[in-house]
């Protein structure tokens, strides 16, 4: 899966493999993530060098990396494509799909709610990380296809947002 990641104002493209191998802007990187405290704090080894990472807030995402507070974001390729008007989506209708298998930790909206572009719709926990999936455009939540606490497969439909009328 490909991600557009920004940490502390530095933007990179990350291609994540299931084998703990990553390409960061095309360069192979070996990374290991070890959860240490309740899903909020990790020791991350990047090419053998350890880094302490603590999640301070989720919205907006703020991290403490080796004692330095930074803002962070990560957007998967499917969400990026949807927000750029991917031809996979009918005009005025946007499907929010799970970028990978995981647990639906939180549903931030209800059917019928109006949402702004980039508003949090659901939070998916996958690979020991929480991924907040956001509305690709302003509109109305026409359908919620999964409930909080549900296990979902990659590509599963989570919500449908239709453009504001």
N, C-alpha and C positions, 0 to 999 in steps of 0.2 A: 504494500500500500504506500502511496506517495503522499507526503504532507508538505505544506508550506508552514515553516516554523519560524517564529521570531522570539528571541530571548535577549532581553536587555537592549533592544533596538537593532540587533543583528538578525537579518533574515537569511534563511537557508532553505534549500529543498532537501528533504529527507525521504529516502526510499527505505522502508523498513521490511526486513525479511523475518520469517518465523525462526530463523536459526541464529538469532542474536547478532546478525551481520547487518550493517546499515551502510548506505551510501549517503554521504553528506556532501551536497554539491558535487556529486560524481566521485568523491574519494571514499574508498572502503574504510569503514571504522568498525572496530570490534567493541561492543558495548554489553555490559551485564548490569541488570537492575536487581537489587536486593531490597525488598521491603523491610523496614526496620520498626516503624511505629504506626499502627492503625491506618495504613494507606496514605499517610500525610508526609512521611519522611522516608527517604531512601539514601542508600549509598549507591552511586552510579559509577561504574568503572568504564572509562572511555579510553581505549587503547592502553589498558592497564593502569591508568591514573585514576585514583578514587576521588569522587566529588560528593559532598553532602548536599542533598536537595530536600528542602522542606516546602510544602505547599502552604502559603499563608492565607490566600483567598482564592476562590474559584471564579468570582465574577466581580471585577475583572481578575483574570489569572495573575497572581503575584507569587513569586518564588523567592526563597532564600537559598542561594547557591554559594557554597563555601563561605557563608557569612555575609554575602552581599545580596541586598534585596533587588530583584529585577522583575519587570513585567514580562509576561510570556503569552504566546498564543500558538495554537497548532490547528490547522484546518486541513482536512483530508481532501483528496482529489475529487471525490464525488460531490462534496459540499461546494468546493470551488467551482466545479462544472455547473452545478445548479445555480449558483449565485451569478454566474456569467451568462446565464440564459442558454444552457445546454439544450440542444435539439431533442434530447430525451424527454423533455417536459413540454406538455402542451402549453400554448400561450395562456398566461394567467393562472396556471395550475402548477404547483411545485410539490414534488414528493420528497419527503425527508426519509432517507433510508439508513439503516444501520451500516456503518462503514466496515464493521467486523462483528463477529459473534460476541455477545456480552450480556450483561445484566442491566436492565433498565432501572437505574437507581432512583430517578426522579422525573416526574412529568410536571413541567412548569406551567402548563396551560390547560384549558378545557376546550372541548368542541364549542365553536361559536365565538371564542375569544378573538379579539382583534390584536394583532401583533405588529410591531415595528420591524423593519429590516434589522437583522442581527440580534433580535430578541431571543433569549434562551427558550427552547421548546422542550427538549428532553436532555437528561444526563445519562450517558451510557458508560458503564464500567466495563473495561476490556483490558486485558493484559496488565492488571493491577493499576490502571490509570483511569481517571474519570474524564470523559470526553463530552463536553457540552455541545450539543448540536443546535444550531441557530437558524432562525428564519432567513431564507435567501432573499426575501422581499417583504415589504409591508403587505398585510392582508388579513384574512380571516382563517382561523383553523377550521377547516371543513370536516376533517376526520382525524381521530386518534385511533390508530390501528393496534396499539399495544398498551398494556396497563403497567403502572409502576410495579416493580418486582418481577416482571416477566423476563425470562431468558429468551433472547432473540438471536437468530442466525444473521450472518453477514448478508447485507442486501435486503433484509426484511423491511417492509414498509412500516414506518413509525407514525407518520403524520402526513396530512395533505393540507397545504396552505394555498388558498385562492387569492388572487389579487383583490385589493380593496375596491369596493364599488363606488 
